[in-house]
Amino acid sequence: MLSAAGKPSEGIFASIIGTVTLIFAAVRVVVQLKEALNVVWEVKPKAGGGIWGFARNYGLSLAAVLTLGSPWLRGIVLPETRRSRRPWGLLACI
């Protein structure tokens, strides 16, 4: 596992599956939070949402996850990735 850590092409399939799983889980968390807040505030669900209501609910949640995740990705993950590619690795931040 450690020998393949420096080769980004070795685990591309696992990276894709992990990213999709992460986004799916984050969307489910946002949907569950919305439903919990609706229970707390005693908001009645709209009747007759159907497939369009389901898609709109998950689409808005996906948009929220991507909107909030973008600054996090830009501010934390990308600089750490660049820093870890230096010859001294993550010791650059010490």
C-alpha positions in Angstrom: 0.0 0.0 0.0 2.8 2.4 0.8 4.7 1.7 -2.4 1.6 2.7 -4.4 1.0 5.9 -2.4 3.2 7.9 -4.7 1.6 6.6 -7.9 -1.7 8.4 -8.4 -2.9 6.2 -11.3 -2.9 3.1 -9.1 -6.0 3.9 -7.1 -8.1 5.9 -9.5 -11.1 3.6 -9.4 -11.0 3.6 -5.6 -10.8 7.4 -5.6 -13.8 7.7 -7.9 -15.9 5.3 -5.8 -14.8 7.1 -2.6 -15.7 10.5 -4.0 -19.2 9.3 -5.2 -19.8 7.7 -1.8 -18.8 10.9 0.0 -21.1 13.1 -2.0 -24.0 10.6 -1.7 -23.5 10.5 2.1 -23.3 14.3 2.4 -26.5 14.8 0.4 -28.3 12.3 2.6 -27.1 14.2 5.7 -28.5 17.5 4.3 -31.8 15.8 3.4 -32.1 14.3 6.9 -31.2 17.6 8.5 -34.0 19.3 6.5 -36.5 16.7 7.5 -35.5 16.9 11.1 -35.9 20.7 11.1 -39.3 20.3 9.5 -40.3 18.1 12.4 -39.0 20.5 15.0 -40.7 23.5 13.4 -43.8 21.5 12.7 -43.8 22.2 8.9 -46.2 20.0 7.0 -44.8 18.3 3.9 -46.4 19.3 0.6 -48.7 16.7 -0.8 -48.1 15.4 -4.4 -44.4 16.0 -4.8 -43.9 12.9 -6.8 -40.7 12.3 -8.7 -40.3 16.0 -9.4 -40.4 16.8 -5.6 -37.9 14.0 -4.9 -35.5 15.2 -7.6 -35.9 18.9 -6.4 -35.2 17.9 -2.8 -32.1 15.9 -3.7 -31.0 18.5 -6.3 -31.1 21.4 -3.9 -29.3 19.3 -1.3 -26.6 18.4 -3.8 -26.2 22.1 -4.7 -25.8 22.9 -1.1 -23.2 20.3 -0.5 -21.2 21.4 -3.6 -21.5 25.1 -2.7 -20.3 24.5 0.8 -17.7 21.9 -0.1 -16.0 24.1 -2.8 -14.4 26.6 -0.5 -13.3 23.8 1.8 -11.8 21.9 -1.1 -10.0 25.1 -2.3 -8.8 26.2 1.1 -7.8 23.0 2.8 -7.4 20.0 0.5 -5.7 21.5 -2.5 -2.9 23.3 -0.6 -2.2 20.1 1.4 -2.0 18.1 -1.8 0.5 20.5 -3.2 2.4 20.5 0.0 2.5 16.7 0.2 4.1 16.5 -3.3 7.2 18.3 -2.2 10.3 16.2 -1.4 9.9 16.6 2.3 6.2 15.8 2.3 3.9 17.1 4.9 6.8 18.3 7.1 6.6 21.6 5.2 3.9 22.8 7.5 5.9 22.2 10.7 
